[in-house]
Amino acid sequence: MASIAAVFAVSALSWASVIEFSPGLLRHLNTRWGQAATERLQDWRKLVLRQRPVDSASARSPELERQWIAQGNEHWNRVPYVEDREHWGIDDYWATPVETLSSDGGDCEDYSIGKYFTLKELGVPIEKLRITYVRARGWNQPHMVLAYYPEPGADPLILDNLETRVLPASRRGDLEPVYSFNDEDLYTARANSRVGSPSQIRLWRDLLQKMEKERRM
C-alpha cells in the first residue's frame, strides 16, 4: 500500500491539467518516440481546448457532455491496439494518456484511462464517470470500458474500443461488470455500492504516480 504522503500527492492530479506539457516532458518524449509523439499530444490538447466550454452554464449541458463523449471516444479508439506484453514487455501495464499517445499504441485499459481524463479535463463531474472492469463474454477475457452516468443510478453509456457506438449498458449484454472506480470511490458491480478507495488498486496508484512525474518534468 502506498504511503499516505504518496496517495495525497497523486490525488492532486484531480486539480492539475493533464494536457499542459512542460518543455522538459516534450523533449523527453521527442527523444524517446520522435516528433510524431509530440504532435499526437498536441492533437489531444487541441481537441480538449476546442471543446472546452466558455462558461459554467454550458459546462452543465447534457447535450454538450454527449458531444464530448462521442468525440473523446472516437479520438482514443483511433489509437492502434497493442497488447501490453508486446508494447511494454509485461503482462499488465496501465499507461498514462501521455504514454499511450506518445507510443502510439494501447489496449482497453489505456483507452478507458485516456477517455476518463479527457472527459474530466473537459469538466464532466467525476461522479458521472467510472472506469469499469468487465468480462467480455464473446472474447472470454477481462476487459475495461468507461461508463458515463448522466444521472445517479441511471443506465450508463459505455465507451468501449470493442464497440464503436456509445450504447447504454442495458444494450451491452456481452459485458459483465465486475468492479468500477473513479478518482474518489471504488464500487462493486454486484450491489453497485462503494467498497473502498481507488488507492487500493495498485495499478491505479502506479498510474497516478507516473502522471505526477510527467507533470513535474
URMO-V22101 format. One record per residue. N is the residue number from 1. RES is the residue in three letters. PHI is phi as a letter, one per 30 degrees, with the letter a starting at -180 (NA if undefined). OMEGA is omega in degrees with one decimal (NA if undefined). Layout:
# URMO-V22101
n = {N | N}
res = {RES | RES}
phi = {PHI | PHI}
omega = {OMEGA | OMEGA}
This chain:
# URMO-V22101
n = {1 | 2 | 3 | 4 | 5 | 6 | 7 | 8 | 9 | 10 | 11 | 12 | 13 | 14 | 15 | 16 | 17 | 18 | 19 | 20 | 21 | 22 | 23 | 24 | 25 | 26 | 27 | 28 | 29 | 30 | 31 | 32 | 33 | 34 | 35 | 36 | 37 | 38 | 39 | 40 | 41 | 42 | 43 | 44 | 45 | 46 | 47 | 48 | 49 | 50 | 51 | 52 | 53 | 54 | 55 | 56 | 57 | 58 | 59 | 60 | 61 | 62 | 63 | 64 | 65 | 66 | 67 | 68 | 69 | 70 | 71 | 72 | 73 | 74 | 75 | 76 | 77 | 78 | 79 | 80 | 81 | 82 | 83 | 84 | 85 | 86 | 87 | 88 | 89 | 90 | 91 | 92 | 93 | 94 | 95 | 96 | 97 | 98 | 99 | 100 | 101 | 102 | 103 | 104 | 105 | 106 | 107 | 108 | 109 | 110 | 111 | 112 | 113 | 114 | 115 | 116 | 117 | 118 | 119 | 120 | 121 | 122 | 123 | 124 | 125 | 126 | 127 | 128 | 129 | 130 | 131 | 132 | 133 | 134 | 135 | 136 | 137 | 138 | 139 | 140 | 141 | 142 | 143 | 144 | 145 | 146 | 147 | 148 | 149 | 150 | 151 | 152 | 153 | 154 | 155 | 156 | 157 | 158 | 159 | 160 | 161 | 162 | 163 | 164 | 165 | 166 | 167 | 168 | 169 | 170 | 171 | 172 | 173 | 174 | 175 | 176 | 177 | 178 | 179 | 180 | 181 | 182 | 183 | 184 | 185 | 186 | 187 | 188 | 189 | 190 | 191 | 192 | 193 | 194 | 195 | 196 | 197 | 198 | 199 | 200 | 201 | 202 | 203 | 204 | 205 | 206 | 207 | 208 | 209 | 210 | 211 | 212 | 213 | 214 | 215 | 216 | 217}
res = {MET | ALA | SER | ILE | ALA | ALA | VAL | PHE | ALA | VAL | SER | ALA | LEU | SER | TRP | ALA | SER | VAL | ILE | GLU | PHE | SER | PRO | GLY | LEU | LEU | ARG | HIS | LEU | ASN | THR | ARG | TRP | GLY | GLN | ALA | ALA | THR | GLU | ARG | LEU | GLN | ASP | TRP | ARG | LYS | LEU | VAL | LEU | ARG | GLN | ARG | PRO | VAL | ASP | SER | ALA | SER | ALA | ARG | SER | PRO | GLU | LEU | GLU | ARG | GLN | TRP | ILE | ALA | GLN | GLY | ASN | GLU | HIS | TRP | ASN | ARG | VAL | PRO | TYR | VAL | GLU | ASP | ARG | GLU | HIS | TRP | GLY | ILE | ASP | ASP | TYR | TRP | ALA | THR | PRO | VAL | GLU | THR | LEU | SER | SER | ASP | GLY | GLY | ASP | CYS | GLU | ASP | TYR | SER | ILE | GLY | LYS | TYR | PHE | THR | LEU | LYS | GLU | LEU | GLY | VAL | PRO | ILE | GLU | LYS | LEU | ARG | ILE | THR | TYR | VAL | ARG | ALA | ARG | GLY | TRP | ASN | GLN | PRO | HIS | MET | VAL | LEU | ALA | TYR | TYR | PRO | GLU | PRO | GLY | ALA | ASP | PRO | LEU | ILE | LEU | ASP | ASN | LEU | GLU | THR | ARG | VAL | LEU | PRO | ALA | SER | ARG | ARG | GLY | ASP | LEU | GLU | PRO | VAL | TYR | SER | PHE | ASN | ASP | GLU | ASP | LEU | TYR | THR | ALA | ARG | ALA | ASN | SER | ARG | VAL | GLY | SER | PRO | SER | GLN | ILE | ARG | LEU | TRP | ARG | ASP | LEU | LEU | GLN | LYS | MET | GLU | LYS | GLU | ARG | ARG | MET}
phi = {NA | d | d | e | d | d | d | d | d | d | d | d | d | e | c | c | d | c | c | c | c | d | e | d | d | d | d | d | d | d | d | d | c | j | e | d | d | d | d | d | d | d | d | d | d | d | e | d | d | d | c | d | d | c | b | d | d | d | d | c | d | d | d | d | d | d | d | d | e | d | d | d | d | d | d | d | d | d | d | e | d | b | d | e | d | d | d | c | i | b | d | b | b | c | d | d | e | d | d | d | d | d | d | h | a | a | b | d | d | d | d | d | d | d | d | e | d | d | d | d | d | d | j | d | e | d | d | c | c | b | d | b | d | b | c | d | d | d | c | h | a | d | a | b | b | c | c | c | c | d | b | e | i | d | d | d | d | c | c | b | d | d | b | d | d | d | c | d | e | d | c | c | d | d | c | c | d | c | a | b | a | b | d | c | b | c | b | c | d | e | c | h | b | d | b | l | c | d | d | d | c | e | d | d | e | d | d | d | d | d | d | d | d | d | d | c | d}
omega = {179.6 | 177.4 | 178.2 | -179.4 | -179.0 | 178.7 | 178.5 | -177.8 | -177.6 | 178.3 | 178.2 | 177.4 | 176.8 | -177.0 | -176.6 | 177.7 | 177.5 | 179.6 | 173.8 | -172.5 | -178.6 | 175.3 | 179.2 | 178.4 | -178.3 | 176.6 | 179.1 | -178.1 | 179.0 | 178.4 | -175.2 | -171.1 | -179.9 | -176.6 | -179.2 | 179.8 | -179.0 | 176.8 | 177.8 | 177.1 | 179.7 | 175.0 | 177.9 | 179.9 | 179.0 | 177.8 | -178.1 | -177.4 | 179.6 | -176.4 | -175.0 | -177.1 | -179.6 | 179.3 | -174.6 | -179.0 | 179.3 | 178.8 | -179.3 | -177.2 | 176.1 | 179.4 | 179.2 | 178.1 | 177.3 | 177.4 | 177.9 | -178.6 | -178.3 | -176.8 | 177.4 | 179.5 | -179.6 | -177.7 | -176.3 | 178.9 | 176.7 | 178.1 | -179.9 | 178.8 | 177.3 | 177.8 | -178.4 | -177.7 | 179.3 | -171.2 | -173.2 | 177.2 | 175.7 | -172.7 | -176.4 | -178.2 | 176.6 | -177.8 | 172.2 | 175.7 | 178.5 | 178.7 | -178.0 | -178.2 | -178.5 | -178.2 | 178.2 | 177.0 | 179.0 | 175.7 | -170.0 | 178.0 | -177.1 | 176.0 | -177.5 | 179.3 | 179.0 | 179.1 | 179.6 | -177.1 | 175.5 | -178.2 | 176.7 | 178.3 | -179.8 | 176.9 | 175.9 | -179.9 | -175.6 | 177.9 | 176.5 | -173.4 | 174.4 | 168.9 | -167.5 | 175.8 | -177.1 | 166.9 | 178.3 | -170.9 | -178.5 | -177.4 | 178.6 | 179.5 | 176.2 | -176.6 | 178.2 | 179.7 | 171.9 | 178.1 | 177.7 | -179.4 | -179.8 | 176.4 | 177.6 | 178.3 | -179.0 | 172.3 | -173.5 | 169.5 | -174.1 | 175.2 | -167.2 | 175.3 | 177.4 | -179.0 | -174.9 | 178.0 | 173.8 | -174.1 | 173.3 | 179.2 | -179.9 | 178.2 | 178.9 | 179.6 | 178.5 | -178.1 | 176.4 | -177.1 | 179.2 | 174.6 | 179.2 | -178.8 | 169.0 | -177.9 | -168.9 | -169.0 | 173.3 | -174.5 | 170.2 | -176.6 | -173.4 | -178.7 | -176.6 | -176.9 | -179.4 | -179.1 | 179.2 | -176.9 | 176.8 | 177.4 | 175.0 | -177.4 | -174.2 | -177.1 | 175.5 | 176.1 | 179.8 | 180.0 | -177.8 | 177.6 | 176.2 | 179.7 | 176.7 | 178.1 | 177.9 | -177.5 | -175.6 | -178.2 | NA}
